[in-house]
Amino acid sequence: MTQAAPAGALDGHIRRALELPALTDAFDLTARAFADRPALRGPGRETHTWAEYRAAARRCAAGLARLGLRPGDTVALLLGNRPEFHIVDAAAMTLGVTTCSLYPTAADEELRHVVADSRASVLVFDEPGRERAGTLLRDCPGLRESAVVTEAHGLAGLLEAGEADPYAHRARPGDVLTVVYTSGTTGPPKGVELTHAAVRATGRAFLARVPLPAGCRLVSYLPMAHIAERCCSHYLPMALGADVTCCPEVDRLFSVLPDVRPQWLFSVPRVWEKLRSRLLAEIGRAPDGFRHGALRALDLGERLAAGGEDTAARAEYERLEPTHLAPVRAVLGLDHARFVHVGAAPVRGGTMAFLRALGLPAGEIWGMTELCAAACVTVPGHHRPGWIGPPLPGVELRTAPDGEILVRGPITMRGYRGRPRETAAVLDTEGWLHTGDLGEVDDDGSLRITGRKKELIVNAYGKNMAPARIEERIAQHESLIDQVCVIGDGRPYNVALITLTGTMATDRVRDAVTRGNRLLSPPERVRRFAVVDGPWTPGSGLVTPTLKLRRQHIRNHYREVIDLLYADGGLTPRED
């Protein structure tokens, strides 16, 4: 085997990897340079070195070719967070085949649409996805072949054809590396085509802002259909030579962290909100002396992180932090973290204040699927409450007259797959991507998000959902329902406000919501609802003259009702 590069050459390696024309070249370079170092770890702590990772990807590529995949084709991946995902994805990349990862929790209707719209001809799935895969293979005529990753034999079925010739296909920068589906405000999800060049440019710009060390330890735990996770724990490691541990479920993250001690962790806000609640409960059970000191340190730290400056408070915090918060970071497995980033959903100020109070080097990321997940990233050590950014090197940022954020740069998508009209609507002739988010740009280029122009819910876990689609499912089978407004932006689950055309028993409303929920994926489902006085008319200011919902007006008008729904004061639909 080729020996790993000496430590002094690592930073130079990252630069060389990111200067290569395609990610396949970076993968090959890194696999040779880091041959004997760990690349992938599974939940049972089985480890693949970079040399083993590369060899398995080549063998898997031969297996995919035997299934009929050729350069330019698309393979759909219905796989959880496991080493086999990385191997199959890298194998497809080696062949010049575009990957499309599917959300395991998506509704059947959405999965069928994504498979058909992406033009996938082969499906690779694992045991937990076997039933869903059977439905797709039955209902999607474009799927001509499939392969299963079993618990007993892993990728054995795809590894029997020998190794593919690594030089049979040479990827070009403009080739489509992956198609990632993102929800629109109306209609079905659209496939964002991301090229080798865009993903490479994002990695280069991000690492210029956040200098992660080569060979760093990372955790993969969010769904790989999420562009942020795909970039963080799959594409970036191909330049970093990172050691990636696969965590099969988000809820197991904090049991995995102490074993890994990652040097960088990206997360959606909801994960940190749950950590805060759990941590405060744990501290509450600690001995009196430690409990009082830790709670006092957190309180002081949150006040200071929120923008307060008190010399006495800072001195007291700095005295308490080493003895009361440093041990907490160690127990969590975050004591080696050089950077912690939050993004993919609206971040509450209290969440960032908590992370910084805990002593973590926390910052924010703002981006979208169409921008390879990251356009503005906090400069390490310079977080300002409420602000993100400035934009990454090579990325331009400005606002339109109506406040919409526009972005231009090499990180931009090629377009929506098979949808030139929708592409032209967001990507103008000068290369500016119209994001649909509203914001302000400070003198130093930092960004503040002030709202959302497009109708899109991004919940606390970073899941993008079209509210119009959810509302249609709830109302479609009950004629007495007049209007439905779904709320869930930045929240852990969705709730709904419902108006009626006449008198109607609560059980009928609950039944309608239950039926609608059966047509939705778990994150989209409405957990609680309230029947409110109506109807909503243009005169009330809650709808437009064409009866489109004025969502912000509705949220403001029913603020107390919404707060009660999230305080367990609403009605819960049956889940049967």
N, C-alpha and C positions, 0 to 999 in steps of 0.2 A: 504493500500500500504506500501511496505518497504520504510523506510526513507533513503534518500541519505547519503552517507558516509560523515563524518566530513571532513573539509578541510585538516586537518593535515594528513589524511590517504590516500590522493589522489595519491601521488607519489608511495606509496606502492601498491596501487591498480593497477597502470599501470604495475609495475613489475610483479605482480601476474598474470595479464591477459596475458602478453606476455610469461610467462613460461608455460602456459597451452598447451596441445598437439595440439589442433585444434582451428580454429577461432570461431567455434560454441561455444566452451567452454568460450572463451573470451567474446563473445556477451552475453551469458547467465549471466556470472558474472557481467559484466558492467551494463546490464539492471536491475539487482537486486540492485546493489550498487548505481546507479544513478536514481532510479525509478521515482522520481518526477521532475527530471531536464529535460529541453528541449533536445530533440534529433534531431528532424527534423522539419524544417519550410518550408512551401510552399510559392509560390509567393504571395498568398493572406494573408500571415502571419499566416495561420492556423498552429498550433503547435502540434506535437506528443511528449509526454514525452517518456523517455526510457521504462517505463512500458507499455505504449500504443504501442510503436514500437514493443516490444517483443510479446505482445498479438496479434497484427495484423499479425506479421510474422507467428505465430503458426496457426492462422486461415487460412491465405493464404496458408500455407503448406498443410493443410487439403484439400483446394481447388485444389492445384496442384496434390496432390495424387489422388483425384477424377478424374482428367484428365488422369490418368494412369502413372504418373511419379514415378519412383522407384529409389533407390540408384544406382548410376552409369549412369543414363540417363542424357540427356542434354536438357536444355530449352533455347530457343533463346529469347532475350529481345530486342524489338524495342520500346524503351521508352526514352523520353527526361529527362531532369534534374528535377525531381519531387520526393516528398516523396515516391510515390508508387514504384519507381525503387528500392529504398533501401529495402522496405518491401518485394517485390517479390524476390529480390536477396537473402535476409536473409532467406526467406521462403525456397527457393531452397536449400540453404546451410544446413538448419535444416533437410531436407529430405535426404541429401547426394547426391543431384542432382547438376551436373555441370552447370554453367551458361555460356552463350555466348552472349555478348552484340553486337548489330549491329549498325553501323553508319547510322543514319537516312538519311544522304545525299549521301550514297554510290550508285553507279550505280546498276541497277536491276541485271545485270549479276554478279556483285560481291556479292550482297546479296544472290542470288541463290547459288553461289558457297559456300559461308560461311555456309549457312544453311545446305547444303548437306554434306559438308566436316566435319562439326562439329558433324554430326549425331544427330542434334536436332529433337525431336519428337513433341514438343509443342512450340507454339509461343505466347508470351504475348506482346501486342502492345497497344498504346494509340490512341486517336482520330486523332492527326496529322499524324500518320503512318497507318491509316486505308487503304488507297488506296494501299500503298506498301505491306501491309500485305495481302490484297486480291490477289495480284499478286503472292506472295510467296506461299500462301496456294493453289493456282491453279497450280503453276509450280513445286512445291517441293513435290513429293509423300511421302517423309519421314515424313512430318508434318501431324500428324494424328488429332491433337486437337489445339485449340487456345482459348485465353481469351482476352477481351478488357478492358482497363482502360478508363472509360468514364469521361467526364468533369462533368456530373451531379451526377454520382453515384460512381465515383472512382473505387475501387476494389470490389465493392459489389458482383459481380458475383463470385469472388473467396473466399469470406469471409462467405459464407452461410453454410459451411459444418462443423462448429464447430472448435475446436482446435486440431491440430495434437499432438500426444504424443511426447514430446520433448526427450524422452529417447528411442524411437523406433529405432533410428539410431544414433550410436556414431561414428563421423568422426575420421579417423586416420590421423596422420601427412602426410602420403604419398598419401592420396586421392587427386584427382584433384579437386581443388576448382573452377577454371574458365579456359576457353579457350579464349585467346585473339589473334585476327588475326593481323598479321603484313605483310606488303608488302615485297616480295623478289625482287631480282634484275631482275629476269625473271620468267615467269610463274605465276600461280595464287597465291593468298595470302596463308600463312601457319598458322595453328592454334598452338599457343604456350600454352602448358599445364603447368599451375602453381599450385603447391600443397599448402595445408594448411601450411606445414612446410616452404616452400619458402617464402610465404607471411608473415608468422609470423616472420621469421628470418629477413626479410627486415624491418619490422616495429620495431623490437627490435634494430637493428643496427642503423636505422635512428634516433630513439628517443634518443639513446645514444649519437649521434652526435648533434642533434638538440632537446634539452629538452623542448618540448611543454608542457604547463600545462594541467592537467586533466580538463575536462569541457570547454576547449577553444572553441572559436567561429571560425567557418570556413565557407567558401562559396563553393558550388558545382556548376560549370558552364561550364566546358569542357565536351565533350561527354563521356559517361561512357564506350564506347568502347575503350577509350584511357586509357592505363594501369596506367599512372600517375594520372589521375583523380580518377580512381577506387581506387587506394591505398590511395590517399590524403584525399578524402572526404567520402569514404565508409568503407574501411578496417581499416585504422588507428583509426577512431572514435570508433570502436568496442573495442579498448583498452583504448582510451582516455576518453570515455564518453563525446565526443565533442557535441557541439550545432551547427548543420549544417543547413545553409540556402540554399535552392535550387534556383538557378537562371536559368530560362529556356533558355536564349540566351546569348551568349558571349557578344553581343553588349550592353546588359543591365547591365553588371557587375558594371560599375562605377556609375550607379544609385542605385545599391543595397548596395555597400560598406558603404556609410555613415550610413545606418540603422544598419548594422551588426557590423562594426568596428572589423574586424577579427584580431586575434592575430597571424595568419600565413596565408600567401597567396603564392600559387605556380602558376606560369603562363608561357605560351610560350612567346618567345621574341616579337612576333608581337603585342601582347596586350600592352606591355610597349612602343613599338615604336609609336603606335597610341595614347597612353596616353601623350607621350612627345609632339607630335604635337598639341593635344587638349589643353594641359596645357599651352604651349607657347602662343597659340592664346588667351586663357582666360587672362593670365597675361598681354598680349598686350593691353587688353581693360580696365585694372585696372587704378586707378588714378596714376598720374606721380610719386609721391613719392614712392608708393609701387612697381610700375612697375620697376622702375630703380633699386631699392634695390633687388628685387627678381631676376631679370635677372642677376645682378652683382653677387649675391650669387650663382646662378646656374653655371655661367661661372667659377667662382673661384672653386666651388666644383667639377666640371667636370675635370678641370685641375689637381686638387689635387688627385682625384680618379684615374686618368689615370697614376699616378705614379710620378707626379711632387711634389717637396717638397720645399716650399717657406715659410719661417717663417712669413713674412709680409702678404702673401696671406692667410695663415691659420688663422692668427689673425683677418683679415678682414672678412673672411668667418664665423668664430665663433661669431663675433659681429653681423653679418647680419642674421644668420640662425634662432635664436629664434623669431625674429620679422617679417621675410619675408618668411621663408620656413616652420616653424612649423605651421602657420595658413593654408598653402596650404595642408599639410598632413592631417590636421583636416577636411578641406573641402572635401578632397578625401575619407575620412573614413579610412585612413591608420595610424592614430596617435596612435593606440594601437598595431600596428604590431610589434611583437618581432622578427620575421624573415620574409624575403621575398626571395623566390627562383625562379630562371629562369632556364628553361631547355627544353628538348624534341625537340630542334632544335638548329642549330648553333646560338650562341649569339654574336652579334657585341660588340666590346669594348665600343663603344659610349653608348650603351644601359645600360651597367653596370655602366659606369661613371655617367650617368644621375640619375640612381636610388640612387647611393651613394651620389651624390650631393644634391639630394632631402632630404637626411637625413634618408633614409631607410636602415635598416640592411640587405643588399642584398648579396646573394651568388648564386652559380651555382650548378646545379645537372647534372651529366652525367650518363646515363644508357641506357637501351633498354628494350623492352618488354621481351626478353629472360632472363633478369636480374631483373624482377619485378620493372622496371623503374629506380632504383637507385643503382649505384655501387660506385660512387665517389661524395662526397658532401662537399662543402666549410665548413670549420670550422668557426662557427660564430665569427665575428670580425677579421678574418684573410684572407679576400679576396685579392688575388693578380691578377692584370690585366692579362688576358690570361690563367690563370691556374685554375684548378678545383681540388677538392680533399682535402686530400688524400682519399684512399678507405675507405669505412665504416668498422667498427670493424668486424673482422671475414672474410673479403673479401681480397683475394690475387689479385695482379695486376702486370703484367709484359708485356714486348713487345717481339714479335718474331723478328728474324733476319731482316725481311723485314719491321719492324716497326708496324706491326699489334698489336693492344691491345688485350691481353688475360686476362680473368677474371676467377677466381675459388672461389667457396664458397657456402654456403647454400642457397643463393638467386637465384641460377641458375634454369632454367626451367627443367621440367622432360624430355621434348622433344617436337617435332612437332607432332601433332595428326596424326596418321596413316602414318607417313613419316619417317621410320627408316633410310633410306639412307640420307635424308636431315639432320636429326638429327646428324648422325655420321659425316657429313661433317663439322659441326660447334662445336660439343661437343666431344672432343677427349677422349681417354681411361683413361687419367689421370684426367679428370674432368675439363679441361680448356675449356672455351667457347671462340671461335675465333669470335671476334665481327665484323670484317670487317672494323673497324675504325683504322686509323693510328694515332700514338701519341708519345709523349715523357714523361718519368717518371722522376721527379726531385728527388734529394737526400732525401727530406722529404716525398716522396711518392705522391706528387701532380702530376696531369695529365694535359698535354697540348694536345689538339686535333689538328693534323696537316693536316688531310685529311681523305678521305674515300676510302677504298680499294674496297668495293663493289659498284656497280652502284645503288644508291638509292638517291632519292630526299627527303629531309626533309625540308618542307617549313617553313616560319616564324611562322606558327600557330602550328607546330609540327606534321603535317600530313605527314606520310610516303607514298611515291609513287614510283612505278617502272617506270622509264622513258621509258624503252623498250616497255612496254605495251601501254603507251600514244602514242609513235612514231608509233607503228603498227596501231593504230586506225586512226591516221591522214593520213597515206600513203596508207591504204589498198584499197581505192576506186578510186585512181587517179594514173594511170600508168605512167604519166609523172613526178611524184615526185620521185626523186632518193633517197635522204637521208634526215632524220629529226633528229635534235638534240634538245631535250627539256632541258631548263634551268629553275631552280626554287629553288635551294638549298639556304635556308635562306632568300628567297624572299617572298613577299606577294602573288604572283601569278606566273603561268608558262608562259614562252615565248618559241618560237621555231625558230631555224635557219633551212632553207629548201634549198636544192639544187635540180636542175631539170635535166632531161635527154635531154631536148630540150627547144625551145621557148614556153612559155606558158603564157596566159593572167593571170593577177593578180586575176581576179574574179574566175578563176578556182582553184587557190590555196586557196583563201578565202573559196570557197565552200567546198573544201576538208577538211579544218580545221573545218568548221562548222559541217559537217557530222560526223567527228571524235569526236567532242566535245559532240555530242548527245549520244555517247556510253560511256561517261566518267562521273564520279561524278563531282560536281562543283569544288572541290579543284584541281582535275586533269586537268581541261580544260585549253587549251591554249588561253590566253587572247590576245596576240599579237605575230606577227611573222614577219620575214624578209626573203626574197629570196636572197641568197648569191651566189657568183660565185662558180662554181664547175667544174667538180666533185671532191670529196675528194678521193685522191688516197694514197696508202702507201708512195709514194714518197713525198707527201706534209707533212707527219708526223701527219696528222689529223686522220688517221685510221691505224689499224694494218694490217699486211700482209693478214689476213683473213677478212679484211674490218670491223672489230669492231671499234666503235667510240673511239677515244682517247679524252674523254670529257674535261679533263683539258687543253689539247692542243687546242681544239676548243674554249673553253672559253677564253683562253689567246689570241688566234689569232683574235677573233672577239669581243674583249673587248669593243671597241668603239660602235660597232653595238648593243651589248647587253645593254650597258648603254643608248643608244637612245631608245631602246624598253621599258626600264623602265622609260624613261623620256617622254613617250607618243609620241615617234617619229616613232613607228611602225604602222603596219596595224592591225586593229581589225576585227576578223571574226564576221559574223552575229550570233546572239544568237537565231534566230527563229528556 
